[in-house]
Amino acid sequence: MAGYGQFCPIAQASEILTERWTPLVIRELLHGSRRFNEIQRGVPLMSSSLLSKRLRTLERSGVIEHRDSEYVLTRAGEELRPLVDAMGVWGERWVRREVSREDADAALLMWAIRRSVVTDQVPEARTTVHFRFSSCPRPKRCWWLVLEPAATPDLCLTDPGYGVDLTVRSDPVELARVYMGDVPLAGALARRAITLEGPRHLVRGFPRWFGLSALVGLERPA
């Protein structure tokens, strides 16, 4: 039996929403990802075929619509926002574990950093920030984040050719711990777990535009 065989609305909603990866796909859609490649960058360990299957299920269920090569949330999909937000709050408060090597996927980390950039604090001129990770497989070792005023930051896995203005060297575990608020950025910089190379004004400006997870600061039980 594919479903739970119950008339309960919770059971019937679970048939759609609790399949493996589906909540994360919905998270990406709620965060503004619309094209297939954008969604996949938020779930880098999910296969393309499985992502296609989950998107088709969400479309058949009326959660999304496929328009002009984009996936758009319907009214039903938008109503999931408080539920997904509540899952994040609950997860942060009760079950989030310390960032480990297994959890610190560089692709997901960089996509989250790109999404969290404080756009009104980016430098006035286009700035290319080169992130270099140690202890990371070569395909995910180097990333380029292109910042421009009044524009969505662009994340590249290959050099975009603009020249590098600021280089950030770190380990994905260390940077993920900073992003999640477990370690202060100033402390990581002081002990050189994160190093910045570039002009002084860009080095000083890094903490202003480097945004943290939206769940940082949430009160957690002892």
Secondary structure by P-SEA (a helix, b strand, c coil): ccccccccaaaaaaacccccaaaaaaaaaaaccccaaaaaaaaccccaaaaaaaaaaaaaaccccccccbbbbcaaaaaaaaaaaaaaaaaacccccccccccccaaaaaaaaaaacccccccccbbbbbbbbccccccccbbbbbbbccccbbbbcccccccccbbbbccaaaaaaaaaccccaaaaaaaccccccccaaaaaaccccccccccccccccc
